[in-house]
Amino acid sequence: MTIEPKKQIKDRIVVCITGASGSIYALALIRWLVGNGYTVDTVASDTGRKVFEYETGTEFSVKAITPQKALLKIHDNDNLFSPLSSGSYKFGSVAIVPCSMGTLGRLATSSGSMLIERVADVALKERRRLVVVPRETPFNQLHINNMLRLSMAGAVILPAMPGFYHRPKTVNDIVHFMVSKILDAMDIPNDLYKRWQG
Ligand SMILES: Cc1cc2nc3c(=O)[nH]c(=O)nc-3n(C[C@H](O)[C@H](O)[C@H](O)COP(=O)(O)O)c2cc1C
């Protein structure tokens, strides 16, 4: 029997993409992770895939996302037979980025039937890090209550809400600020933007 080294477990990250605006954050996050030697499992909802392609102009395929093909695997959201469905499959953290209000509601009630909701539920039950990046404005009370429920269940609620104290000059600077916050929440060392030094 082979035992997977701990490093590989921590370095395997799951990135789920849903149909909210802001899929550019997911693209930049995946590219940063594989570019830095992490293995990424990714899943997109149907609308997530469409919004990703519409907003980023990038096809949702391994080939279009990264030249480091061996480090990225795309799973089908309707495939509950994927290894991601089980707590016995070892991964480090899960990021839902961007997270639509529909997915947020299903996560908060543990009621989803697709792979994205299942892998998020697995992360919570196994006490692994779940980072949820909701994107909507304004929020209604249901959205706010769902965020509270998820936070109480152990998720990190990290809204797509960039700061400007690092004085961004480009859209990329703003995107990297958010990606850095997501990596920080997953305890992944990074230097993607100029941190506040006081
Ligand atoms: C271009 C576009 C942008 C959208 N932006 C958002 C958004 O920012 N937040 C949100 O909650 N829903 C947004 N939606 C609506 C969701 O895609 C929709 O509620 C969908 O059913 C979510 O499904 P999913 O959670 O399975 O991805 C957007 C839809 C489109 C087509």
The ligand as a MOL file (V3000), in Angstrom:
LIG
                    3D

  0  0  0     0  0            999 V3000
M  V30 BEGIN CTAB
M  V30 COUNTS 31 33 0 0 0
M  V30 BEGIN ATOM
M  V30 1 C -23.3540 37.3690 -16.9540 0
M  V30 2 C -24.0070 36.9170 -15.6670 0
M  V30 3 C -23.5880 37.4450 -14.4740 0
M  V30 4 C -24.1520 37.0220 -13.2660 0
M  V30 5 N -23.6880 37.5610 -12.0960 0
M  V30 6 C -24.1640 37.1120 -10.9320 0
M  V30 7 C -23.5990 37.5700 -9.7050 0
M  V30 8 O -22.6870 38.3920 -9.6720 0
M  V30 9 N -24.0710 37.0290 -8.5480 0
M  V30 10 C -25.0640 36.0780 -8.5320 0
M  V30 11 O -25.4120 35.6150 -7.4560 0
M  V30 12 N -25.6270 35.6480 -9.6870 0
M  V30 13 C -25.1950 36.1240 -10.8710 0
M  V30 14 N -25.7350 35.6660 -12.0430 0
M  V30 15 C -26.8780 34.7200 -11.9830 0
M  V30 16 C -26.4430 33.2850 -11.7560 0
M  V30 17 O -25.6260 32.8490 -12.8300 0
M  V30 18 C -27.6720 32.3700 -11.6480 0
M  V30 19 O -28.3580 32.6520 -10.4490 0
M  V30 20 C -27.3590 30.9120 -11.7410 0
M  V30 21 O -28.5620 30.1610 -11.6230 0
M  V30 22 C -26.3840 30.4560 -10.6920 0
M  V30 23 O -26.1960 29.0720 -10.8350 0
M  V30 24 P -24.9940 28.3170 -10.1250 0
M  V30 25 O -25.0100 28.7120 -8.6960 0
M  V30 26 O -25.3160 26.8710 -10.3210 0
M  V30 27 O -23.7460 28.6980 -10.8360 0
M  V30 28 C -25.1900 36.0590 -13.2610 0
M  V30 29 C -25.6050 35.5190 -14.4890 0
M  V30 30 C -25.0340 35.9460 -15.6640 0
M  V30 31 C -25.4980 35.3490 -16.9670 0
M  V30 END ATOM
M  V30 BEGIN BOND
M  V30 1 1 1 2
M  V30 2 1 2 3
M  V30 3 2 2 30
M  V30 4 2 3 4
M  V30 5 1 4 5
M  V30 6 1 4 28
M  V30 7 2 5 6
M  V30 8 1 6 7
M  V30 9 1 6 13
M  V30 10 2 7 8
M  V30 11 1 7 9
M  V30 12 1 9 10
M  V30 13 2 10 11
M  V30 14 1 10 12
M  V30 15 2 12 13
M  V30 16 1 13 14
M  V30 17 1 14 15
M  V30 18 1 14 28
M  V30 19 1 15 16
M  V30 20 1 16 17
M  V30 21 1 16 18
M  V30 22 1 18 19
M  V30 23 1 18 20
M  V30 24 1 20 21
M  V30 25 1 20 22
M  V30 26 1 22 23
M  V30 27 1 23 24
M  V30 28 2 24 25
M  V30 29 1 24 26
M  V30 30 1 24 27
M  V30 31 2 28 29
M  V30 32 1 29 30
M  V30 33 1 30 31
M  V30 END BOND
M  V30 END CTAB
M  END
